[in-house]
């Protein structure tokens, strides 16, 4: 995705809700699931079973705030997958897969993901949210830092996903 400033890529929000959109060259996927944390049981909403939250969600993405100037966001589909025997959950939004854990109260936290799009910046994206029977809401916090370590800023997007 691109900002209003010529040639400067930005993290377009999908979701995703949280909601993050497309950044050119995404397609990053995590290689290892987040280990189950002590005290967090595999989530299973009352009577709905393991697959209750899995599947595609149409996700509206809204910029909440930005210390990075103009940031373009876009709606994208978010696909949720869950390992049946654990609390590991994945969100695939705008070509990027985020891996995290879901708690028994249907809240989720994704492991922060660092992305480098060869634009002179590194983007660290952290997502947290909550599932409801036919929807989810999340906030994605994006920390952008210069590869040289000087220029840093943060912006946040809201993801609102519905089936």
C-alpha positions in Angstrom: 0.0 0.0 0.0 1.1 3.5 -0.4 0.7 6.7 1.5 -0.2 10.0 0.2 3.5 10.8 -0.1 4.9 9.6 -3.4 6.5 6.2 -3.2 6.3 5.8 0.6 4.7 2.4 1.4 2.4 2.2 4.3 0.8 -0.7 6.1 -2.8 -0.8 4.7 -5.1 -2.4 7.0 -7.0 -5.6 6.8 -8.1 -6.4 9.6 -8.6 -7.1 9.9 -10.2 -5.6 11.5 -7.7 -4.6 13.8 -8.0 -3.8 10.8 -4.9 -4.0 8.7 -4.6 -3.7 5.0 -2.2 -4.5 2.2 1.4 -3.7 2.3 3.3 -4.5 -0.9 5.2 -7.7 -0.6 3.3 -9.1 2.4 2.6 -12.8 2.1 4.6 -13.5 5.2 3.5 -16.5 7.1 4.6 -17.6 10.5 6.5 -20.8 10.7 5.8 -21.8 14.2 2.7 -21.6 16.3 2.6 -19.7 19.6 3.1 -22.2 22.5 0.1 -22.5 24.7 0.5 -20.3 27.8 0.0 -21.7 31.3 -3.4 -20.8 32.6 -5.0 -20.4 29.2 -7.3 -23.3 28.3 -8.2 -24.1 24.7 -11.2 -21.9 23.9 -14.5 -23.4 23.0 -17.5 -21.2 23.1 -20.4 -22.8 25.0 -21.8 -25.6 22.8 -20.2 -24.4 19.6 -17.1 -26.6 19.3 -13.6 -26.0 18.1 -14.5 -24.7 14.7 -16.8 -21.9 16.0 -14.6 -19.1 14.9 -13.0 -20.5 11.8 -13.6 -19.3 8.3 -13.7 -16.1 6.3 -14.8 -12.7 7.6 -15.5 -9.6 5.6 -13.3 -7.1 7.5 -13.8 -3.3 7.7 -10.6 -1.5 8.6 -10.6 1.9 10.1 -7.6 4.1 11.1 -8.0 4.9 14.8 -5.0 7.2 15.3 -1.6 7.9 13.6 1.6 9.4 14.7 3.0 8.5 11.3 1.0 11.1 9.2 -1.3 10.0 6.5 -1.8 6.2 6.6 -4.0 4.5 3.9 -6.2 1.6 5.1 -8.4 -0.8 3.1 -11.0 -3.4 3.8 -9.8 -7.0 3.3 -11.1 -10.5 3.9 -9.7 -12.1 7.1 -9.6 -15.9 7.3 -9.5 -17.5 10.7 -8.1 -20.9 11.4 -7.7 -22.8 14.6 -5.8 -25.9 15.6 -8.5 -28.3 17.0 -6.5 -29.5 20.0 -5.0 -26.3 21.2 -5.6 -22.6 21.7 -3.5 -21.7 18.6 -5.3 -19.4 16.2 -4.2 -17.8 12.9 -5.6 -14.8 11.1 -4.7 -14.4 7.4 -5.4 -10.8 6.3 -4.1 -9.0 3.1 -1.7 -11.8 2.4 -0.1 -11.9 5.8 -0.6 -14.6 8.4 -0.6 -13.8 12.1 -0.3 -16.5 14.7 -1.5 -16.3 18.3 -3.6 -17.7 21.1 -7.3 -17.6 22.0 -8.4 -17.7 25.6 -11.5 -19.3 27.0 -13.4 -16.0 27.0 -12.9 -15.7 23.2 -10.3 -13.0 23.4 -7.2 -13.4 21.3 -3.7 -12.0 21.1 -1.4 -12.5 18.1 2.3 -12.8 18.4 3.9 -9.5 17.2 5.1 -9.8 13.7 8.0 -7.9 12.2 7.8 -7.2 8.5 10.4 -5.6 6.3 9.2 -4.3 2.9 12.6 -3.0 1.7 11.4 0.6 2.0 13.8 1.6 4.8 11.4 0.8 7.6 10.5 -2.2 9.7 6.9 -2.7 10.8 6.1 -4.5 14.0 2.4 -5.4 14.1 0.6 -6.5 17.2 -3.1 -7.5 17.1 -5.6 -8.3 19.9 -9.3 -8.7 19.9 -12.4 -10.8 20.7 -14.6 -13.2 18.8 -18.4 -13.1 19.0 -20.7 -15.8 17.5 -20.7 -14.3 13.9 -18.1 -11.5 14.1 -14.9 -10.3 15.7 -13.3 -7.0 16.6 -9.6 -6.3 16.9 -7.1 -3.5 17.1 -3.8 -3.7 15.2 -1.0 -1.5 16.6 1.7 -0.9 14.0 5.2 0.4 15.2 7.2 1.7 12.2 10.9 2.2 12.7 13.7 3.3 10.4 16.1 0.6 9.5 18.8 2.9 10.8 16.9 3.3 14.1 16.2 7.1 14.1 12.7 7.6 12.7 9.9 5.9 14.8 6.2 6.3 14.8 3.0 4.3 15.7 -0.5 4.0 14.3 -3.5 1.9 15.2 -6.3 0.4 13.1 -9.6 -1.2 14.1 -10.7 -4.4 12.4 -14.4 -5.3 12.4 -15.0 -8.7 10.8 -18.4 -10.2 10.0 -19.3 -13.5 8.4 
